Amino acid sequence: MTTTAPPAPVRSRPSSPGGRGPSGGVLNKRRGKVATVIMLVLAIAWLFPLLWALYNSFRDYSYTQTNGYLSFGGWTLANYENAWSRGNFGLHFKNSLLITVPAVALTLFLSSLVAFVLARFSYRFNLTLLGIFLAANLLPPQALLIPVFRMFREIPLPEFMSSSGTMLNSFWALILVNTAFQLGFCTFVLSNYMKTLPHEIYESAELDGASVWRQYWQLTMPLVRPALAALATLQVTWIYNEFFWATVLISRGDKYPVTSALNNLRGQFFSDTNLVAAGSILVALPVLVVFFVLQKQFVSGLTLGSTKG
Amino acid sequence: MATRTARRQSRRVEKKRGARDRLVISLMIGVPTILVVWLVWLPAVASVALSFTKWNGFKFSSIQWVGTKNYVDIATIYPPFWPAIQHNLIWLVFLFVLPTILGVVLAVVLDREMWGSRFYQTAFYLPVVLSLALVGFIWQLFYSTDQGLINELFKGNVDWYGDPDVNLWAVLVATAWRHTGYIMLIYLAGLKGVDGSLREAAAVDGANEVKTFFNVIFPVMRPINMIVLVIVVIESLRAFDLVWIINKGRNGLELISALVSQNVIGEATRYGFGSALAVIMMVISSVFITIYLRIVFREDRR
């Protein structure tokens, strides 16, 4: 995917007092067992590609060539050393970091501004505004490629901001484009979240004479921290995974972030499957760490858009 | 009701708001809006305008107005176009029939508390955190002609990514690996919002599970069902990463998104022509974006 997921609008309803544990469904024992077995088989099948990559990333190329991939043995760490140096991963990880962190910060900041106004005040243009942001989130980026590409080629940047001298081939381009595309989703989620805050807090803030900015920065932002954490997790993965813009707006090999650097690695790696395996694990590692450490945030980020108060 | 009165009060306060606060509010909306209009909406309009021109992308003075010629050419003398449309459609149907329905079924099964439910969920949405480009890389371990697992198991010699007869299907299977968990996650979230008493009532009435799902749960889930449909359409239209990483969208893997990119960063820069392709994408997607926004806003107003 492209890295965007549109939010889904469902309101969560309070579940009935009895809850709906196992009793909610009328799953009988025999069927329950069949379901468990099927699930187990499917789950293992789903984990297999990654496990297979992990397994082969630690195996020697010549060993697998002579014994076939279905063999066992030939352990080595050389694939990782090889992949790291030939793929120039140090540089590409740094590039990814320099793009992802500012882009996520900017996205969350700008979307929280809009979300706050949408949730706090009821202007007539609220729906239109949300529509402008949300639709932008869903447009296929390829449809906008030509004007964006041409425009960025035209915009000069001083040497210290971009060694290419233009927006094209600069991290600034990727930061801004990613931000523009992710704003819709974040605005939607955040404004729904902010709408659940009790309105009374703003009334007392008004009485105290707090300015709009203070109501936003000192009152609202601390209260929406859980939503921000969830969105940050999600956005880090999405922007790290972003492939299209980084492929088309960057043409210098040394400027690619990790995901689009895969483009260049393909030719060097595809003749050696073990190297592909090691490279894949290296690229997957940051998002897998995020996934396992912040799984709760990740899932709630995706589902935040789908539940309202 | 309570919130409505509160809102009205806040609007009354609104009038008293000072000039500084009003400036802050307009900046809060203005800056993000300018960014989105600049990088999304202006380019969208420009794509439409450029689609009626011929331009190699260099001097602005060399832009020539050609009317609908680009669209006629695309439909008549541009060989990859119809295969691309066909592939995008296959993509859509495949995504819908296999991974989407599987994802929904998984969500329905995992929605009840079963042994190991969390483990299964983790397994299914693990691929969701990976980029599709990386998915293409990982599946090379299965698809490689001489080093891939599939050929080794079946003693075959198929070039799964290269052979135009099979590569689309190979790519679709890899996509499905990621797509299933994504749909499962969205549907699971939707199911959590279904009122439990509905289920209980159905159970009391003696309806079995399948009946309960189709007669009770599925209709209640209508907004989510529509959202899933829209997501599938948009995802299949946007599909790009996988085919680009494999062969830049040629030789059996033509997709509209890849054709647009080929016309800009490929050997020939044909901006007018590429824009016409982009506009075709935009028109198709805008239908579904409209459906999507209508659902979201209807839910919003309720």
Interface residues (C-beta under 8 A of the other chain):
Chain A: M1 T2 T3 A5 P6 P7 A8 P9 V10 R11 S12 R13 P14 S15 S16 G18 G19 R20 G21 P22 G24 G25 V26 L27 G32 A35 T36 M39 L40 L42 A43 I44 W46 L47 P49 L50 W52 A53 N56 T64 G68 Y69 L70 L110 S111 L113 V114 F116 V117 R120 F121 S122 L127 L129 L130 G131 I132 F133 L134 A135 A136 L138 L139 P140 P141 Q142 A143 L144 L145 I146 P147 V148 F149 R150 M151 L176 V177 T179 A180 F181 L183 G184 T187 F188 H199 E200 Y202 E203 E206 S211 V212 W213 Y216 T237 Y240 N241 E242 F243 F244 T247 V248 S251 T259 S260 L262 N263 R266 F270 D272 T273 V276 A277 G279 S280 V283 A284 V287 L288 V290 F291 Q295 F298 V299 L302 T303 S306 T307
Chain B: T3 A6 R7 Q9 S10 R11 V13 E14 R17 R20 D21 V24 I25 M28 I29 V31 P32 T33 L35 V36 V37 W38 L39 V40 W41 L42 P43 A44 A46 S47 L50 G57 L106 V109 L110 R112 E113 M114 W115 G116 F119 Y120 T122 A123 F124 Y125 L126 P127 V129 L130 S131 L132 A133 L134 F137 I138 W139 Q140 L141 F142 S144 Q147 G148 L149 E152 L153 W177 R178 T180 G181 Y182 L185 I186 L188 A189 G190 K192 G193 V194 D195 G196 S197 R199 E200 A203 N208 E209 T212 P223 I224 I227 V228 V230 I231 I234 E235 L237 R238 F240 D241 W244 I245 I256 S257 V260 S261 N263 V264 I265 Y271 G274 S275 A278 V279 M281 M282 S285 S286 F288 I289 Y292 L293 I295 V296 F297 E299 D300 R302
